């Protein structure tokens, strides 16, 4: 007498792969720090070396305030009220070129290194001279302090450590660098 065959149902390999990928994406998304917000420079808590600053956002050094946004496409966009027409654009996992000043550019390759945005690239001045840069954006555990480390590499490497405090109230728009106009 032969035994009847018992058919066992097993998980489909394709379905298992889809679930594993979805879990990995959720895990990676959860690890991205939320840098978005308005940040005020803590000059006393910062060490600023003139040539190692946030080029394009200020002439030299560190802007007194930063506005950071993180759109759904994963970019990190950094703006300053000093040079409103210029922004720094970072694409983790990719490369970006940002105009700086009158004819200069900064080309950066960025990635998430744990909870830190790490970028390396080259700044080219309008006169054609270039310098290599390394930048790091790190958020404190409570999300209230943003530390930006900027290293201008070369024979005489210089590093600035810029400490920014998150602010929740940016004041009335009439007091902004480009004031708003209320409708009559």
Secondary structure, 3 states (H helix, E strand, C coil): CCCCCCCCCCCCHHHHHHHHHHHHHHHHHHHCCCCCEEEEECHHHCECECCECCECCECCCCCCEEEEECCCCCEEEEECCCCCCCEEEEEECEEEEEEECCCEEEEEEEEEECCEEEEEEEEECCCCCEEEEEEEEEECCCCCEEEEEEEEECCCCEEEEEEEEEECCCCCHHHCCCCCCCCC
